[in-house]
């Protein structure tokens, strides 16, 4: 056993219940995708993941099937599981779907929002700004996705929230595969979130919808839909998370 895996073993605390164990592994893997630590095309070996998390291949396979249902993992017959590699057309379709879905979400948020909701969004915005100041790109990616999911929660529509969660996960893969010029993009996106909050606070529905559309359009315009990043090392990504 490698030193890295030995270190994992000494700190691993297996969840008491099987469903907690499955959820723990699922959360770790989804977080790695959302934070762009797992690159598109990475092979997700059942043996390697089972060794890292100290579980059977059956448990790993169940988690991978769940991620495949959410379209962030692809399972190929006789080849195994891989982090999905969105095509350029898929990237455009996902962002188009987000524009449609989030326009509806924003309209409901403007109608439903409370002062507590505004404060929550402002706190999330401050956390985003802090991650940018610290140069923590992966953390900012996750926080940015959480901001959009928080809006869906405020809209109080569970199906929309579930669908947006899938779209946000797929967008993260698209960004890591196709985004160019990361430096400076975070602060612009953070400012756009701030403008959206202001429009929601003012209950200016049309302005809020337009700002969200322009925000997502700006994300799409930052994509170079003709290249991909290298794949990732599973041991390095999950060594400290498998507890």
Rosetta constraint file for C-alpha pairs under 8 A:
AtomPair CA 1 CA 5 HARMONIC 6.31 0.50
AtomPair CA 1 CA 6 HARMONIC 6.40 0.50
AtomPair CA 2 CA 6 HARMONIC 6.11 0.50
AtomPair CA 3 CA 7 HARMONIC 6.14 0.50
AtomPair CA 4 CA 8 HARMONIC 6.42 0.50
AtomPair CA 4 CA 235 HARMONIC 7.78 0.50
AtomPair CA 4 CA 239 HARMONIC 6.60 0.50
AtomPair CA 5 CA 9 HARMONIC 6.22 0.50
AtomPair CA 5 CA 52 HARMONIC 6.49 0.50
AtomPair CA 5 CA 235 HARMONIC 8.00 0.50
AtomPair CA 5 CA 239 HARMONIC 6.80 0.50
AtomPair CA 6 CA 10 HARMONIC 6.47 0.50
AtomPair CA 7 CA 11 HARMONIC 6.81 0.50
AtomPair CA 8 CA 12 HARMONIC 5.98 0.50
AtomPair CA 8 CA 52 HARMONIC 7.38 0.50
AtomPair CA 8 CA 239 HARMONIC 6.00 0.50
AtomPair CA 8 CA 240 HARMONIC 6.57 0.50
AtomPair CA 8 CA 242 HARMONIC 6.56 0.50
AtomPair CA 8 CA 243 HARMONIC 7.16 0.50
AtomPair CA 9 CA 54 HARMONIC 7.94 0.50
AtomPair CA 11 CA 243 HARMONIC 6.12 0.50
AtomPair CA 12 CA 242 HARMONIC 6.40 0.50
AtomPair CA 12 CA 243 HARMONIC 3.98 0.50
AtomPair CA 13 CA 243 HARMONIC 5.26 0.50
AtomPair CA 14 CA 21 HARMONIC 6.83 0.50
AtomPair CA 14 CA 243 HARMONIC 6.81 0.50
AtomPair CA 15 CA 20 HARMONIC 5.72 0.50
AtomPair CA 15 CA 21 HARMONIC 5.07 0.50
AtomPair CA 15 CA 24 HARMONIC 7.99 0.50
AtomPair CA 16 CA 20 HARMONIC 7.08 0.50
AtomPair CA 16 CA 21 HARMONIC 7.49 0.50
AtomPair CA 17 CA 21 HARMONIC 6.36 0.50
AtomPair CA 18 CA 22 HARMONIC 6.26 0.50
AtomPair CA 19 CA 23 HARMONIC 6.07 0.50
AtomPair CA 20 CA 24 HARMONIC 6.02 0.50
AtomPair CA 21 CA 25 HARMONIC 6.44 0.50
AtomPair CA 22 CA 26 HARMONIC 6.13 0.50
AtomPair CA 22 CA 59 HARMONIC 6.74 0.50
AtomPair CA 22 CA 60 HARMONIC 7.99 0.50
AtomPair CA 22 CA 62 HARMONIC 7.94 0.50
AtomPair CA 22 CA 63 HARMONIC 6.60 0.50
AtomPair CA 23 CA 27 HARMONIC 5.96 0.50
AtomPair CA 24 CA 28 HARMONIC 6.25 0.50
AtomPair CA 25 CA 29 HARMONIC 6.19 0.50
AtomPair CA 25 CA 53 HARMONIC 7.47 0.50
AtomPair CA 25 CA 60 HARMONIC 7.98 0.50
AtomPair CA 25 CA 63 HARMONIC 7.21 0.50
AtomPair CA 25 CA 242 HARMONIC 7.67 0.50
AtomPair CA 26 CA 30 HARMONIC 6.00 0.50
AtomPair CA 26 CA 63 HARMONIC 5.74 0.50
AtomPair CA 26 CA 67 HARMONIC 7.81 0.50
AtomPair CA 27 CA 31 HARMONIC 5.91 0.50
AtomPair CA 28 CA 32 HARMONIC 6.23 0.50
AtomPair CA 28 CA 238 HARMONIC 7.65 0.50
AtomPair CA 28 CA 241 HARMONIC 6.78 0.50
AtomPair CA 28 CA 242 HARMONIC 7.92 0.50
AtomPair CA 29 CA 33 HARMONIC 6.44 0.50
AtomPair CA 30 CA 34 HARMONIC 6.11 0.50
AtomPair CA 30 CA 67 HARMONIC 7.76 0.50
AtomPair CA 30 CA 169 HARMONIC 7.91 0.50
AtomPair CA 31 CA 35 HARMONIC 5.83 0.50
AtomPair CA 31 CA 142 HARMONIC 7.81 0.50
AtomPair CA 32 CA 36 HARMONIC 5.97 0.50
AtomPair CA 32 CA 37 HARMONIC 4.97 0.50
AtomPair CA 32 CA 38 HARMONIC 5.54 0.50
AtomPair CA 32 CA 237 HARMONIC 7.44 0.50
AtomPair CA 33 CA 37 HARMONIC 6.04 0.50
AtomPair CA 33 CA 38 HARMONIC 5.16 0.50
AtomPair CA 33 CA 39 HARMONIC 7.42 0.50
AtomPair CA 33 CA 72 HARMONIC 7.98 0.50
AtomPair CA 33 CA 169 HARMONIC 7.15 0.50
AtomPair CA 33 CA 172 HARMONIC 6.91 0.50
AtomPair CA 33 CA 173 HARMONIC 6.87 0.50
AtomPair CA 34 CA 141 HARMONIC 7.09 0.50
AtomPair CA 34 CA 142 HARMONIC 5.71 0.50
AtomPair CA 34 CA 145 HARMONIC 7.83 0.50
AtomPair CA 34 CA 168 HARMONIC 7.96 0.50
AtomPair CA 34 CA 169 HARMONIC 5.78 0.50
AtomPair CA 34 CA 172 HARMONIC 5.46 0.50
AtomPair CA 34 CA 173 HARMONIC 7.50 0.50
AtomPair CA 35 CA 138 HARMONIC 4.72 0.50
AtomPair CA 35 CA 139 HARMONIC 6.24 0.50
AtomPair CA 35 CA 141 HARMONIC 5.74 0.50
AtomPair CA 35 CA 142 HARMONIC 5.17 0.50
AtomPair CA 35 CA 172 HARMONIC 7.43 0.50
AtomPair CA 36 CA 138 HARMONIC 6.18 0.50
AtomPair CA 36 CA 141 HARMONIC 7.64 0.50
AtomPair CA 36 CA 172 HARMONIC 6.52 0.50
AtomPair CA 36 CA 173 HARMONIC 6.94 0.50
AtomPair CA 36 CA 176 HARMONIC 6.03 0.50
AtomPair CA 37 CA 138 HARMONIC 7.34 0.50
AtomPair CA 37 CA 232 HARMONIC 7.31 0.50
AtomPair CA 37 CA 237 HARMONIC 6.76 0.50
AtomPair CA 38 CA 42 HARMONIC 6.86 0.50
AtomPair CA 38 CA 83 HARMONIC 7.45 0.50
AtomPair CA 38 CA 231 HARMONIC 7.28 0.50
AtomPair CA 38 CA 232 HARMONIC 5.62 0.50
AtomPair CA 38 CA 233 HARMONIC 7.98 0.50
AtomPair CA 38 CA 234 HARMONIC 7.95 0.50
AtomPair CA 38 CA 237 HARMONIC 7.57 0.50
AtomPair CA 39 CA 83 HARMONIC 6.99 0.50
AtomPair CA 39 CA 173 HARMONIC 7.21 0.50
AtomPair CA 39 CA 176 HARMONIC 6.72 0.50
AtomPair CA 39 CA 177 HARMONIC 7.27 0.50
AtomPair CA 39 CA 229 HARMONIC 6.75 0.50
AtomPair CA 39 CA 230 HARMONIC 6.74 0.50
AtomPair CA 39 CA 231 HARMONIC 5.06 0.50
AtomPair CA 39 CA 232 HARMONIC 5.61 0.50
AtomPair CA 40 CA 82 HARMONIC 7.71 0.50
AtomPair CA 40 CA 83 HARMONIC 5.04 0.50
AtomPair CA 40 CA 84 HARMONIC 5.49 0.50
AtomPair CA 40 CA 85 HARMONIC 4.85 0.50
AtomPair CA 40 CA 86 HARMONIC 7.82 0.50
AtomPair CA 40 CA 173 HARMONIC 6.24 0.50
AtomPair CA 40 CA 176 HARMONIC 7.55 0.50
AtomPair CA 40 CA 177 HARMONIC 6.47 0.50
AtomPair CA 40 CA 228 HARMONIC 7.70 0.50
AtomPair CA 40 CA 229 HARMONIC 7.49 0.50
AtomPair CA 40 CA 230 HARMONIC 7.99 0.50
AtomPair CA 40 CA 231 HARMONIC 6.51 0.50
AtomPair CA 41 CA 82 HARMONIC 5.60 0.50
AtomPair CA 41 CA 83 HARMONIC 5.04 0.50
AtomPair CA 41 CA 84 HARMONIC 6.00 0.50
AtomPair CA 41 CA 85 HARMONIC 5.62 0.50
AtomPair CA 41 CA 231 HARMONIC 6.00 0.50
AtomPair CA 42 CA 82 HARMONIC 5.40 0.50
AtomPair CA 42 CA 83 HARMONIC 5.29 0.50
AtomPair CA 42 CA 231 HARMONIC 4.79 0.50
AtomPair CA 42 CA 232 HARMONIC 5.78 0.50
AtomPair CA 42 CA 233 HARMONIC 7.98 0.50
AtomPair CA 43 CA 80 HARMONIC 7.53 0.50
AtomPair CA 43 CA 81 HARMONIC 6.03 0.50
AtomPair CA 43 CA 82 HARMONIC 4.38 0.50
AtomPair CA 43 CA 83 HARMONIC 6.62 0.50
AtomPair CA 44 CA 48 HARMONIC 7.80 0.50
AtomPair CA 44 CA 49 HARMONIC 7.23 0.50
AtomPair CA 44 CA 80 HARMONIC 7.40 0.50
AtomPair CA 44 CA 81 HARMONIC 5.31 0.50
AtomPair CA 44 CA 82 HARMONIC 5.31 0.50
AtomPair CA 44 CA 83 HARMONIC 7.09 0.50
AtomPair CA 44 CA 234 HARMONIC 7.60 0.50
AtomPair CA 45 CA 49 HARMONIC 6.10 0.50
AtomPair CA 45 CA 80 HARMONIC 7.17 0.50
AtomPair CA 45 CA 81 HARMONIC 6.96 0.50
AtomPair CA 46 CA 50 HARMONIC 5.81 0.50
AtomPair CA 46 CA 57 HARMONIC 5.48 0.50
AtomPair CA 46 CA 60 HARMONIC 5.98 0.50
AtomPair CA 46 CA 61 HARMONIC 6.71 0.50
AtomPair CA 47 CA 51 HARMONIC 6.12 0.50
AtomPair CA 47 CA 57 HARMONIC 6.30 0.50
AtomPair CA 48 CA 52 HARMONIC 6.17 0.50
AtomPair CA 48 CA 234 HARMONIC 7.64 0.50
AtomPair CA 48 CA 235 HARMONIC 7.82 0.50
AtomPair CA 49 CA 53 HARMONIC 6.07 0.50
AtomPair CA 49 CA 60 HARMONIC 6.85 0.50
AtomPair CA 49 CA 234 HARMONIC 7.47 0.50
AtomPair CA 50 CA 54 HARMONIC 5.51 0.50
AtomPair CA 50 CA 55 HARMONIC 4.84 0.50
AtomPair CA 50 CA 56 HARMONIC 5.50 0.50
AtomPair CA 50 CA 57 HARMONIC 5.64 0.50
AtomPair CA 50 CA 59 HARMONIC 7.86 0.50
AtomPair CA 50 CA 60 HARMONIC 6.19 0.50
AtomPair CA 51 CA 55 HARMONIC 6.72 0.50
AtomPair CA 52 CA 235 HARMONIC 7.05 0.50
AtomPair CA 52 CA 238 HARMONIC 7.19 0.50
AtomPair CA 52 CA 239 HARMONIC 6.74 0.50
AtomPair CA 52 CA 242 HARMONIC 6.55 0.50
AtomPair CA 53 CA 242 HARMONIC 5.10 0.50
AtomPair CA 53 CA 243 HARMONIC 7.40 0.50
AtomPair CA 55 CA 59 HARMONIC 6.39 0.50
AtomPair CA 55 CA 60 HARMONIC 7.23 0.50
AtomPair CA 56 CA 60 HARMONIC 6.62 0.50
AtomPair CA 57 CA 61 HARMONIC 5.91 0.50
AtomPair CA 58 CA 62 HARMONIC 6.28 0.50
AtomPair CA 59 CA 63 HARMONIC 6.54 0.50
AtomPair CA 60 CA 64 HARMONIC 6.20 0.50
AtomPair CA 61 CA 65 HARMONIC 6.11 0.50
AtomPair CA 62 CA 66 HARMONIC 6.41 0.50
AtomPair CA 63 CA 67 HARMONIC 6.36 0.50
AtomPair CA 64 CA 68 HARMONIC 6.03 0.50
AtomPair CA 64 CA 73 HARMONIC 6.97 0.50
AtomPair CA 64 CA 81 HARMONIC 7.22 0.50
AtomPair CA 65 CA 69 HARMONIC 6.20 0.50
AtomPair CA 65 CA 75 HARMONIC 7.69 0.50
AtomPair CA 66 CA 70 HARMONIC 6.55 0.50
AtomPair CA 67 CA 71 HARMONIC 6.34 0.50
AtomPair CA 67 CA 72 HARMONIC 5.75 0.50
AtomPair CA 67 CA 73 HARMONIC 5.46 0.50
AtomPair CA 68 CA 72 HARMONIC 5.84 0.50
AtomPair CA 68 CA 73 HARMONIC 4.38 0.50
AtomPair CA 68 CA 74 HARMONIC 5.47 0.50
AtomPair CA 68 CA 75 HARMONIC 6.76 0.50
AtomPair CA 69 CA 73 HARMONIC 7.86 0.50
AtomPair CA 70 CA 166 HARMONIC 5.89 0.50
AtomPair CA 71 CA 84 HARMONIC 7.11 0.50
AtomPair CA 71 CA 166 HARMONIC 7.49 0.50
AtomPair CA 71 CA 170 HARMONIC 7.17 0.50
AtomPair CA 72 CA 83 HARMONIC 6.19 0.50
AtomPair CA 72 CA 84 HARMONIC 5.26 0.50
AtomPair CA 72 CA 169 HARMONIC 6.72 0.50
AtomPair CA 72 CA 170 HARMONIC 5.95 0.50
AtomPair CA 72 CA 173 HARMONIC 7.63 0.50
AtomPair CA 73 CA 81 HARMONIC 6.68 0.50
AtomPair CA 73 CA 82 HARMONIC 5.65 0.50
AtomPair CA 73 CA 83 HARMONIC 4.49 0.50
AtomPair CA 73 CA 84 HARMONIC 4.72 0.50
AtomPair CA 74 CA 81 HARMONIC 5.56 0.50
AtomPair CA 74 CA 82 HARMONIC 5.30 0.50
AtomPair CA 74 CA 83 HARMONIC 6.19 0.50
AtomPair CA 74 CA 84 HARMONIC 5.36 0.50
AtomPair CA 75 CA 79 HARMONIC 7.68 0.50
AtomPair CA 75 CA 80 HARMONIC 5.58 0.50
AtomPair CA 75 CA 81 HARMONIC 4.25 0.50
AtomPair CA 75 CA 82 HARMONIC 6.44 0.50
AtomPair CA 76 CA 80 HARMONIC 5.40 0.50
AtomPair CA 76 CA 81 HARMONIC 6.21 0.50
AtomPair CA 76 CA 82 HARMONIC 8.00 0.50
AtomPair CA 84 CA 173 HARMONIC 7.48 0.50
AtomPair CA 85 CA 173 HARMONIC 7.28 0.50
AtomPair CA 85 CA 174 HARMONIC 7.83 0.50
AtomPair CA 85 CA 177 HARMONIC 7.68 0.50
AtomPair CA 86 CA 90 HARMONIC 5.68 0.50
AtomPair CA 86 CA 91 HARMONIC 6.09 0.50
AtomPair CA 86 CA 170 HARMONIC 7.86 0.50
AtomPair CA 86 CA 173 HARMONIC 7.18 0.50
AtomPair CA 86 CA 174 HARMONIC 6.23 0.50
AtomPair CA 87 CA 91 HARMONIC 6.14 0.50
AtomPair CA 88 CA 92 HARMONIC 6.37 0.50
AtomPair CA 88 CA 225 HARMONIC 5.29 0.50
AtomPair CA 88 CA 226 HARMONIC 7.31 0.50
AtomPair CA 89 CA 93 HARMONIC 6.20 0.50
AtomPair CA 90 CA 94 HARMONIC 6.03 0.50
AtomPair CA 91 CA 95 HARMONIC 6.34 0.50
AtomPair CA 91 CA 171 HARMONIC 7.46 0.50
AtomPair CA 91 CA 174 HARMONIC 6.08 0.50
AtomPair CA 92 CA 96 HARMONIC 6.08 0.50
AtomPair CA 92 CA 220 HARMONIC 7.55 0.50
AtomPair CA 93 CA 97 HARMONIC 6.09 0.50
AtomPair CA 94 CA 98 HARMONIC 6.25 0.50
AtomPair CA 94 CA 167 HARMONIC 6.45 0.50
AtomPair CA 94 CA 170 HARMONIC 7.42 0.50
AtomPair CA 94 CA 171 HARMONIC 7.03 0.50
AtomPair CA 95 CA 99 HARMONIC 6.31 0.50
AtomPair CA 95 CA 171 HARMONIC 7.37 0.50
AtomPair CA 95 CA 216 HARMONIC 7.04 0.50
AtomPair CA 95 CA 220 HARMONIC 7.05 0.50
AtomPair CA 96 CA 100 HARMONIC 6.54 0.50
AtomPair CA 97 CA 101 HARMONIC 6.08 0.50
AtomPair CA 97 CA 167 HARMONIC 7.93 0.50
AtomPair CA 98 CA 102 HARMONIC 5.62 0.50
AtomPair CA 98 CA 164 HARMONIC 7.27 0.50
AtomPair CA 98 CA 167 HARMONIC 6.83 0.50
AtomPair CA 98 CA 216 HARMONIC 7.72 0.50
AtomPair CA 99 CA 103 HARMONIC 6.01 0.50
AtomPair CA 99 CA 212 HARMONIC 7.58 0.50
AtomPair CA 99 CA 213 HARMONIC 5.73 0.50
AtomPair CA 99 CA 216 HARMONIC 6.64 0.50
AtomPair CA 100 CA 104 HARMONIC 6.75 0.50
AtomPair CA 101 CA 105 HARMONIC 6.35 0.50
AtomPair CA 101 CA 160 HARMONIC 7.30 0.50
AtomPair CA 101 CA 164 HARMONIC 7.39 0.50
AtomPair CA 102 CA 106 HARMONIC 5.92 0.50
AtomPair CA 102 CA 152 HARMONIC 7.91 0.50
AtomPair CA 102 CA 164 HARMONIC 7.99 0.50
AtomPair CA 102 CA 212 HARMONIC 7.35 0.50
AtomPair CA 103 CA 107 HARMONIC 6.40 0.50
AtomPair CA 103 CA 209 HARMONIC 5.41 0.50
AtomPair CA 103 CA 212 HARMONIC 7.05 0.50
AtomPair CA 103 CA 213 HARMONIC 7.18 0.50
AtomPair CA 104 CA 108 HARMONIC 6.52 0.50
AtomPair CA 105 CA 109 HARMONIC 6.13 0.50
AtomPair CA 105 CA 151 HARMONIC 6.99 0.50
AtomPair CA 105 CA 152 HARMONIC 5.84 0.50
AtomPair CA 105 CA 155 HARMONIC 5.81 0.50
AtomPair CA 105 CA 160 HARMONIC 7.59 0.50
AtomPair CA 106 CA 110 HARMONIC 6.16 0.50
AtomPair CA 106 CA 151 HARMONIC 7.18 0.50
AtomPair CA 106 CA 152 HARMONIC 7.99 0.50
AtomPair CA 106 CA 155 HARMONIC 7.41 0.50
AtomPair CA 106 CA 205 HARMONIC 7.51 0.50
AtomPair CA 106 CA 208 HARMONIC 6.80 0.50
AtomPair CA 106 CA 209 HARMONIC 6.08 0.50
AtomPair CA 106 CA 212 HARMONIC 7.86 0.50
AtomPair CA 107 CA 111 HARMONIC 6.60 0.50
AtomPair CA 107 CA 205 HARMONIC 5.97 0.50
AtomPair CA 107 CA 208 HARMONIC 7.94 0.50
AtomPair CA 107 CA 209 HARMONIC 6.96 0.50
AtomPair CA 108 CA 112 HARMONIC 5.99 0.50
AtomPair CA 108 CA 155 HARMONIC 5.05 0.50
AtomPair CA 109 CA 113 HARMONIC 5.34 0.50
AtomPair CA 109 CA 151 HARMONIC 6.63 0.50
AtomPair CA 109 CA 152 HARMONIC 7.72 0.50
AtomPair CA 109 CA 154 HARMONIC 5.85 0.50
AtomPair CA 109 CA 155 HARMONIC 4.70 0.50
AtomPair CA 109 CA 200 HARMONIC 7.29 0.50
AtomPair CA 110 CA 200 HARMONIC 5.22 0.50
AtomPair CA 110 CA 201 HARMONIC 7.62 0.50
AtomPair CA 110 CA 203 HARMONIC 5.33 0.50
AtomPair CA 110 CA 204 HARMONIC 7.34 0.50
AtomPair CA 110 CA 205 HARMONIC 6.02 0.50
AtomPair CA 111 CA 203 HARMONIC 7.30 0.50
AtomPair CA 112 CA 154 HARMONIC 7.02 0.50
AtomPair CA 112 CA 155 HARMONIC 6.49 0.50
AtomPair CA 113 CA 117 HARMONIC 5.82 0.50
AtomPair CA 113 CA 118 HARMONIC 7.11 0.50
AtomPair CA 113 CA 154 HARMONIC 6.55 0.50
AtomPair CA 113 CA 155 HARMONIC 7.78 0.50
AtomPair CA 113 CA 200 HARMONIC 7.71 0.50
AtomPair CA 114 CA 118 HARMONIC 6.52 0.50
AtomPair CA 115 CA 119 HARMONIC 6.33 0.50
AtomPair CA 116 CA 120 HARMONIC 6.17 0.50
AtomPair CA 117 CA 121 HARMONIC 6.25 0.50
AtomPair CA 117 CA 154 HARMONIC 7.10 0.50
AtomPair CA 118 CA 122 HARMONIC 6.16 0.50
AtomPair CA 118 CA 197 HARMONIC 7.10 0.50
AtomPair CA 118 CA 201 HARMONIC 6.72 0.50
AtomPair CA 119 CA 123 HARMONIC 6.15 0.50
AtomPair CA 120 CA 124 HARMONIC 6.32 0.50
AtomPair CA 121 CA 125 HARMONIC 6.17 0.50
AtomPair CA 121 CA 147 HARMONIC 7.08 0.50
AtomPair CA 121 CA 150 HARMONIC 7.67 0.50
AtomPair CA 121 CA 197 HARMONIC 7.07 0.50
AtomPair CA 122 CA 126 HARMONIC 6.24 0.50
AtomPair CA 122 CA 194 HARMONIC 7.74 0.50
AtomPair CA 122 CA 197 HARMONIC 7.45 0.50
AtomPair CA 123 CA 127 HARMONIC 6.33 0.50
AtomPair CA 124 CA 128 HARMONIC 6.27 0.50
AtomPair CA 124 CA 143 HARMONIC 7.34 0.50
AtomPair CA 124 CA 147 HARMONIC 6.63 0.50
AtomPair CA 125 CA 129 HARMONIC 6.27 0.50
AtomPair CA 125 CA 147 HARMONIC 7.80 0.50
AtomPair CA 125 CA 190 HARMONIC 6.91 0.50
AtomPair CA 125 CA 193 HARMONIC 7.14 0.50
AtomPair CA 125 CA 194 HARMONIC 6.86 0.50
AtomPair CA 126 CA 130 HARMONIC 6.17 0.50
AtomPair CA 127 CA 131 HARMONIC 6.30 0.50
AtomPair CA 127 CA 143 HARMONIC 7.49 0.50
AtomPair CA 128 CA 132 HARMONIC 6.38 0.50
AtomPair CA 128 CA 140 HARMONIC 5.65 0.50
AtomPair CA 128 CA 143 HARMONIC 6.03 0.50
AtomPair CA 128 CA 144 HARMONIC 6.84 0.50
AtomPair CA 128 CA 190 HARMONIC 6.74 0.50
AtomPair CA 129 CA 133 HARMONIC 6.25 0.50
AtomPair CA 129 CA 187 HARMONIC 7.30 0.50
AtomPair CA 129 CA 190 HARMONIC 6.74 0.50
AtomPair CA 130 CA 134 HARMONIC 6.24 0.50
AtomPair CA 131 CA 135 HARMONIC 6.16 0.50
AtomPair CA 131 CA 136 HARMONIC 5.19 0.50
AtomPair CA 131 CA 137 HARMONIC 7.14 0.50
AtomPair CA 131 CA 139 HARMONIC 6.39 0.50
AtomPair CA 131 CA 140 HARMONIC 5.54 0.50
AtomPair CA 132 CA 136 HARMONIC 6.01 0.50
AtomPair CA 132 CA 137 HARMONIC 6.77 0.50
AtomPair CA 132 CA 140 HARMONIC 6.52 0.50
AtomPair CA 132 CA 186 HARMONIC 6.64 0.50
AtomPair CA 132 CA 187 HARMONIC 6.87 0.50
AtomPair CA 136 CA 140 HARMONIC 6.28 0.50
AtomPair CA 137 CA 141 HARMONIC 6.30 0.50
AtomPair CA 137 CA 186 HARMONIC 7.95 0.50
AtomPair CA 138 CA 142 HARMONIC 6.53 0.50
AtomPair CA 139 CA 143 HARMONIC 6.22 0.50
AtomPair CA 140 CA 144 HARMONIC 5.91 0.50
AtomPair CA 140 CA 186 HARMONIC 7.53 0.50
AtomPair CA 141 CA 145 HARMONIC 6.34 0.50
AtomPair CA 141 CA 172 HARMONIC 7.65 0.50
AtomPair CA 142 CA 146 HARMONIC 6.20 0.50
AtomPair CA 143 CA 147 HARMONIC 6.27 0.50
AtomPair CA 144 CA 148 HARMONIC 6.86 0.50
AtomPair CA 144 CA 190 HARMONIC 7.91 0.50
AtomPair CA 145 CA 149 HARMONIC 6.38 0.50
AtomPair CA 145 CA 168 HARMONIC 6.20 0.50
AtomPair CA 146 CA 150 HARMONIC 5.98 0.50
AtomPair CA 147 CA 151 HARMONIC 6.50 0.50
AtomPair CA 148 CA 152 HARMONIC 6.58 0.50
AtomPair CA 149 CA 153 HARMONIC 6.31 0.50
AtomPair CA 149 CA 161 HARMONIC 6.72 0.50
AtomPair CA 149 CA 164 HARMONIC 6.95 0.50
AtomPair CA 149 CA 165 HARMONIC 6.61 0.50
AtomPair CA 150 CA 154 HARMONIC 6.23 0.50
AtomPair CA 151 CA 155 HARMONIC 6.26 0.50
AtomPair CA 152 CA 156 HARMONIC 6.77 0.50
AtomPair CA 152 CA 157 HARMONIC 7.00 0.50
AtomPair CA 152 CA 160 HARMONIC 6.77 0.50
AtomPair CA 152 CA 161 HARMONIC 5.06 0.50
AtomPair CA 152 CA 164 HARMONIC 7.51 0.50
AtomPair CA 153 CA 157 HARMONIC 6.98 0.50
AtomPair CA 153 CA 158 HARMONIC 7.46 0.50
AtomPair CA 153 CA 161 HARMONIC 6.27 0.50
AtomPair CA 157 CA 161 HARMONIC 6.22 0.50
AtomPair CA 158 CA 162 HARMONIC 6.13 0.50
AtomPair CA 159 CA 163 HARMONIC 6.13 0.50
AtomPair CA 160 CA 164 HARMONIC 5.99 0.50
AtomPair CA 161 CA 165 HARMONIC 6.19 0.50
AtomPair CA 162 CA 166 HARMONIC 6.65 0.50
AtomPair CA 163 CA 167 HARMONIC 6.40 0.50
AtomPair CA 164 CA 168 HARMONIC 5.96 0.50
AtomPair CA 165 CA 169 HARMONIC 6.25 0.50
AtomPair CA 166 CA 170 HARMONIC 6.28 0.50
AtomPair CA 167 CA 171 HARMONIC 5.99 0.50
AtomPair CA 168 CA 172 HARMONIC 6.28 0.50
AtomPair CA 169 CA 173 HARMONIC 6.79 0.50
AtomPair CA 170 CA 174 HARMONIC 6.36 0.50
AtomPair CA 171 CA 175 HARMONIC 6.11 0.50
AtomPair CA 172 CA 176 HARMONIC 6.33 0.50
AtomPair CA 173 CA 177 HARMONIC 6.14 0.50
AtomPair CA 174 CA 178 HARMONIC 5.85 0.50
AtomPair CA 174 CA 179 HARMONIC 7.44 0.50
AtomPair CA 175 CA 179 HARMONIC 4.80 0.50
AtomPair CA 175 CA 223 HARMONIC 7.19 0.50
AtomPair CA 176 CA 228 HARMONIC 7.82 0.50
AtomPair CA 176 CA 229 HARMONIC 7.04 0.50
AtomPair CA 177 CA 227 HARMONIC 6.80 0.50
AtomPair CA 177 CA 228 HARMONIC 4.60 0.50
AtomPair CA 177 CA 229 HARMONIC 5.58 0.50
AtomPair CA 178 CA 223 HARMONIC 5.13 0.50
AtomPair CA 178 CA 224 HARMONIC 5.09 0.50
AtomPair CA 178 CA 225 HARMONIC 5.52 0.50
AtomPair CA 178 CA 226 HARMONIC 7.13 0.50
AtomPair CA 178 CA 227 HARMONIC 6.08 0.50
AtomPair CA 178 CA 228 HARMONIC 6.14 0.50
AtomPair CA 178 CA 229 HARMONIC 7.96 0.50
AtomPair CA 179 CA 222 HARMONIC 5.82 0.50
AtomPair CA 179 CA 223 HARMONIC 4.42 0.50
AtomPair CA 179 CA 224 HARMONIC 5.99 0.50
AtomPair CA 180 CA 222 HARMONIC 6.19 0.50
AtomPair CA 180 CA 223 HARMONIC 6.12 0.50
AtomPair CA 180 CA 224 HARMONIC 6.42 0.50
AtomPair CA 181 CA 185 HARMONIC 7.20 0.50
AtomPair CA 181 CA 222 HARMONIC 7.60 0.50
AtomPair CA 182 CA 186 HARMONIC 7.23 0.50
AtomPair CA 184 CA 188 HARMONIC 6.73 0.50
AtomPair CA 185 CA 189 HARMONIC 6.23 0.50
AtomPair CA 186 CA 190 HARMONIC 6.06 0.50
AtomPair CA 187 CA 191 HARMONIC 6.13 0.50
AtomPair CA 188 CA 192 HARMONIC 6.29 0.50
AtomPair CA 189 CA 193 HARMONIC 6.35 0.50
AtomPair CA 189 CA 215 HARMONIC 7.20 0.50
AtomPair CA 190 CA 194 HARMONIC 6.41 0.50
AtomPair CA 191 CA 195 HARMONIC 6.38 0.50
AtomPair CA 192 CA 196 HARMONIC 6.30 0.50
AtomPair CA 192 CA 211 HARMONIC 7.42 0.50
AtomPair CA 192 CA 215 HARMONIC 6.39 0.50
AtomPair CA 193 CA 197 HARMONIC 6.30 0.50
AtomPair CA 194 CA 198 HARMONIC 6.32 0.50
AtomPair CA 195 CA 199 HARMONIC 6.36 0.50
AtomPair CA 195 CA 211 HARMONIC 7.36 0.50
AtomPair CA 196 CA 200 HARMONIC 6.24 0.50
AtomPair CA 196 CA 208 HARMONIC 5.53 0.50
AtomPair CA 196 CA 211 HARMONIC 6.08 0.50
AtomPair CA 196 CA 212 HARMONIC 6.76 0.50
AtomPair CA 197 CA 201 HARMONIC 6.09 0.50
AtomPair CA 198 CA 202 HARMONIC 6.23 0.50
AtomPair CA 199 CA 203 HARMONIC 6.04 0.50
AtomPair CA 199 CA 204 HARMONIC 5.28 0.50
AtomPair CA 199 CA 205 HARMONIC 7.22 0.50
AtomPair CA 199 CA 207 HARMONIC 6.32 0.50
AtomPair CA 199 CA 208 HARMONIC 5.12 0.50
AtomPair CA 200 CA 204 HARMONIC 6.21 0.50
AtomPair CA 200 CA 205 HARMONIC 7.02 0.50
AtomPair CA 200 CA 208 HARMONIC 6.18 0.50
AtomPair CA 204 CA 208 HARMONIC 6.13 0.50
AtomPair CA 205 CA 209 HARMONIC 6.18 0.50
AtomPair CA 206 CA 210 HARMONIC 6.17 0.50
AtomPair CA 207 CA 211 HARMONIC 6.06 0.50
AtomPair CA 208 CA 212 HARMONIC 6.23 0.50
AtomPair CA 209 CA 213 HARMONIC 6.23 0.50
AtomPair CA 210 CA 214 HARMONIC 6.08 0.50
AtomPair CA 211 CA 215 HARMONIC 5.97 0.50
AtomPair CA 212 CA 216 HARMONIC 6.26 0.50
AtomPair CA 213 CA 217 HARMONIC 6.08 0.50
AtomPair CA 214 CA 218 HARMONIC 6.04 0.50
AtomPair CA 215 CA 219 HARMONIC 6.48 0.50
AtomPair CA 216 CA 220 HARMONIC 6.41 0.50
AtomPair CA 217 CA 221 HARMONIC 6.25 0.50
AtomPair CA 218 CA 222 HARMONIC 6.46 0.50
AtomPair CA 219 CA 223 HARMONIC 7.07 0.50
AtomPair CA 232 CA 237 HARMONIC 7.84 0.50
AtomPair CA 233 CA 237 HARMONIC 6.34 0.50
AtomPair CA 234 CA 238 HARMONIC 6.09 0.50
AtomPair CA 235 CA 239 HARMONIC 5.47 0.50
AtomPair CA 237 CA 241 HARMONIC 7.84 0.50
AtomPair CA 238 CA 242 HARMONIC 6.02 0.50
